[in-house]
């Protein structure tokens, strides 16, 4: 299944009580025209964001999954095997290995030049006063 979007938009998913707040992308998520200068989608998730890769729960699903956008997860972003993400992933933890049931296939995360100048609504309101941190917690040789 392929979902195509146009223009610039942000989808916010919050939890209510102990339920909700998670998003599973099950299928391709692609712009209709040109990414990111004409079409860009931001997905902000309070808890966890998952791409299903080649384990998609869609009949006739492709063997690989491609998603394009700007993604934020307050918890964990799980990018499962045979997924390709074009854009940016921001999360407390980004997981691409079997340690978090992401599988052991190929995962590609590609930063797209120009995305920083074409942010979806709301992302440009984030103050630039924070310090970025990247730490490698585990290493897995494949």
C-alpha positions as a Markdown table, in Angstrom:
| # | Residue | x | y | z |
|---|---|---|---|---|
| 1 | Unk | 0.0 | 0.0 | 0.0 |
| 2 | Unk | 1.3 | 3.5 | -0.9 |
| 3 | Unk | 0.1 | 6.6 | 0.8 |
| 4 | Unk | 0.9 | 9.9 | -1.0 |
| 5 | Unk | 0.7 | 13.3 | 0.6 |
| 6 | Unk | 0.8 | 16.8 | -0.9 |
| 7 | Unk | 1.9 | 20.2 | 0.5 |
| 8 | Unk | 3.2 | 20.6 | 4.0 |
| 9 | Unk | 1.5 | 19.2 | 7.1 |
| 10 | Unk | 2.2 | 17.9 | 10.6 |
| 11 | Unk | 0.3 | 15.0 | 12.2 |
| 12 | Unk | 0.4 | 15.0 | 16.1 |
| 13 | Unk | -0.5 | 11.8 | 17.9 |
| 14 | Unk | -0.9 | 12.0 | 21.7 |
| 15 | Unk | -1.8 | 9.4 | 24.3 |
| 16 | Unk | -4.8 | 9.6 | 26.5 |
| 17 | Unk | -4.4 | 8.0 | 29.8 |
| 18 | Unk | -2.5 | 4.7 | 29.2 |
| 19 | Unk | -3.6 | 4.2 | 25.6 |
| 20 | Unk | -2.6 | 5.7 | 22.3 |
| 21 | Unk | 0.4 | 7.8 | 21.5 |
| 22 | Unk | 2.0 | 5.3 | 19.1 |
| 23 | Unk | 2.2 | 5.2 | 15.3 |
| 24 | Unk | 3.0 | 2.2 | 13.0 |
| 25 | Unk | 3.7 | 3.0 | 9.4 |
| 26 | Unk | 2.6 | 0.0 | 7.5 |
| 27 | Unk | 3.3 | 0.6 | 3.8 |
| 28 | Unk | 5.1 | 3.3 | 1.8 |
| 29 | Unk | 4.6 | 7.0 | 2.7 |
| 30 | Unk | 5.7 | 9.2 | -0.2 |
| 31 | Unk | 5.2 | 12.7 | -1.5 |
| 32 | Unk | 3.1 | 13.3 | -4.5 |
| 33 | Unk | 5.6 | 15.7 | -6.1 |
| 34 | Unk | 9.0 | 16.8 | -4.9 |
| 35 | Unk | 10.4 | 16.2 | -1.4 |
| 36 | Unk | 11.1 | 18.3 | 0.6 |
| 37 | Unk | 10.7 | 21.6 | -1.3 |
| 38 | Unk | 7.0 | 21.0 | -2.3 |
| 39 | Unk | 5.7 | 18.2 | -0.2 |
| 40 | Unk | 6.9 | 17.3 | 3.4 |
| 41 | Unk | 5.0 | 15.6 | 6.2 |
| 42 | Unk | 5.9 | 15.8 | 9.8 |
| 43 | Unk | 4.8 | 13.1 | 12.2 |
| 44 | Unk | 5.0 | 13.8 | 15.9 |
| 45 | Unk | 4.4 | 10.9 | 18.2 |
| 46 | Unk | 4.2 | 11.1 | 22.0 |
| 47 | Unk | 5.4 | 7.5 | 22.5 |
| 48 | Unk | 6.8 | 5.1 | 19.9 |
| 49 | Unk | 7.1 | 5.2 | 16.1 |
| 50 | Unk | 7.5 | 2.0 | 14.1 |
| 51 | Unk | 8.2 | 1.3 | 10.4 |
| 52 | Unk | 7.2 | -2.2 | 9.5 |
| 53 | Unk | 9.8 | -2.8 | 6.7 |
| 54 | Unk | 9.2 | -6.2 | 4.9 |
| 55 | Unk | 6.9 | -7.4 | 7.7 |
| 56 | Unk | 4.1 | -5.1 | 6.5 |
| 57 | Unk | 0.6 | -6.2 | 7.4 |
| 58 | Unk | -0.8 | -5.3 | 4.0 |
| 59 | Unk | -1.8 | -7.8 | 1.3 |
| 60 | Unk | 0.4 | -7.4 | -1.8 |
| 61 | Unk | 2.9 | -5.4 | 0.2 |
| 62 | Unk | 6.3 | -4.6 | -1.3 |
| 63 | Unk | 9.4 | -6.4 | 0.0 |
| 64 | Unk | 10.9 | -3.1 | 1.1 |
| 65 | Unk | 9.4 | -0.1 | 2.7 |
| 66 | Unk | 10.1 | 3.5 | 1.8 |
| 67 | Unk | 9.0 | 6.5 | 3.9 |
| 68 | Unk | 9.8 | 10.2 | 3.4 |
| 69 | Unk | 9.2 | 12.9 | 6.0 |
| 70 | Unk | 10.3 | 14.4 | 9.3 |
| 71 | Unk | 9.6 | 12.1 | 12.2 |
| 72 | Unk | 9.7 | 12.7 | 16.0 |
| 73 | Unk | 9.1 | 10.1 | 18.7 |
| 74 | Unk | 9.0 | 10.9 | 22.4 |
| 75 | Unk | 10.0 | 7.4 | 23.1 |
| 76 | Unk | 11.5 | 4.9 | 20.7 |
| 77 | Unk | 11.7 | 4.9 | 16.9 |
| 78 | Unk | 11.9 | 1.4 | 15.6 |
| 79 | Unk | 13.0 | 1.1 | 12.0 |
| 80 | Unk | 12.4 | -2.6 | 11.0 |
| 81 | Unk | 14.4 | -4.6 | 8.5 |
| 82 | Unk | 14.3 | -3.6 | 4.8 |
| 83 | Unk | 13.1 | -0.1 | 5.6 |
| 84 | Unk | 14.4 | 3.1 | 3.9 |
| 85 | Unk | 13.7 | 6.5 | 5.6 |
| 86 | Unk | 14.4 | 9.7 | 3.6 |
| 87 | Unk | 14.3 | 12.7 | 6.0 |
| 88 | Unk | 15.1 | 13.0 | 9.7 |
| 89 | Unk | 14.3 | 10.8 | 12.7 |
| 90 | Unk | 14.4 | 12.4 | 16.1 |
| 91 | Unk | 13.7 | 10.2 | 19.1 |
| 92 | Unk | 14.8 | 9.3 | 22.6 |
| 93 | Unk | 16.1 | 6.1 | 21.1 |
| 94 | Unk | 16.4 | 5.0 | 17.4 |
| 95 | Unk | 16.5 | 1.3 | 17.1 |
| 96 | Unk | 17.5 | -0.6 | 13.9 |
| 97 | Unk | 18.7 | -4.0 | 15.3 |
| 98 | Unk | 17.2 | -7.2 | 16.5 |
| 99 | Unk | 17.8 | -6.0 | 20.1 |
| 100 | Unk | 14.4 | -4.2 | 20.0 |
| 101 | Unk | 12.7 | -6.6 | 17.6 |
| 102 | Unk | 13.6 | -4.5 | 14.5 |
| 103 | Unk | 14.9 | -7.6 | 12.7 |
| 104 | Unk | 18.3 | -8.1 | 11.1 |
| 105 | Unk | 17.8 | -6.9 | 7.5 |
| 106 | Unk | 19.1 | -3.7 | 5.9 |
| 107 | Unk | 17.9 | -0.4 | 7.2 |
| 108 | Unk | 18.8 | 2.9 | 5.5 |
| 109 | Unk | 18.3 | 6.3 | 7.0 |
| 110 | Unk | 19.1 | 9.1 | 4.5 |
| 111 | Unk | 19.3 | 12.7 | 5.5 |
| 112 | Unk | 17.8 | 14.9 | 2.7 |
| 113 | Unk | 19.6 | 18.2 | 2.0 |
| 114 | Unk | 17.2 | 21.1 | 2.1 |
| 115 | Unk | 14.9 | 19.6 | 4.6 |
| 116 | Unk | 16.1 | 22.1 | 7.2 |
| 117 | Unk | 14.8 | 25.0 | 5.0 |
| 118 | Unk | 11.4 | 23.3 | 4.2 |
| 119 | Unk | 10.1 | 22.2 | 7.7 |
| 120 | Unk | 6.5 | 21.1 | 8.1 |
| 121 | Unk | 4.3 | 23.4 | 10.3 |
| 122 | Unk | 5.3 | 23.5 | 14.0 |
| 123 | Unk | 8.9 | 22.2 | 13.5 |
| 124 | Unk | 10.2 | 25.7 | 12.9 |
| 125 | Unk | 8.9 | 26.7 | 16.4 |
| 126 | Unk | 11.4 | 24.5 | 18.2 |
| 127 | Unk | 14.0 | 26.8 | 19.9 |
| 128 | Unk | 17.6 | 26.5 | 18.7 |
| 129 | Unk | 18.9 | 26.7 | 22.3 |
| 130 | Unk | 19.3 | 23.0 | 22.9 |
| 131 | Unk | 22.5 | 21.0 | 22.5 |
| 132 | Unk | 22.3 | 17.9 | 20.3 |
| 133 | Unk | 23.7 | 14.7 | 21.6 |
| 134 | Unk | 24.6 | 11.5 | 19.8 |
| 135 | Unk | 25.9 | 8.4 | 21.6 |
| 136 | Unk | 26.5 | 4.9 | 20.3 |
| 137 | Unk | 25.1 | 2.6 | 22.9 |
| 138 | Unk | 25.7 | -0.7 | 21.0 |
| 139 | Unk | 27.6 | -2.0 | 18.1 |
| 140 | Unk | 26.5 | -4.9 | 15.9 |
| 141 | Unk | 28.7 | -6.2 | 13.1 |
| 142 | Unk | 26.7 | -7.6 | 10.2 |
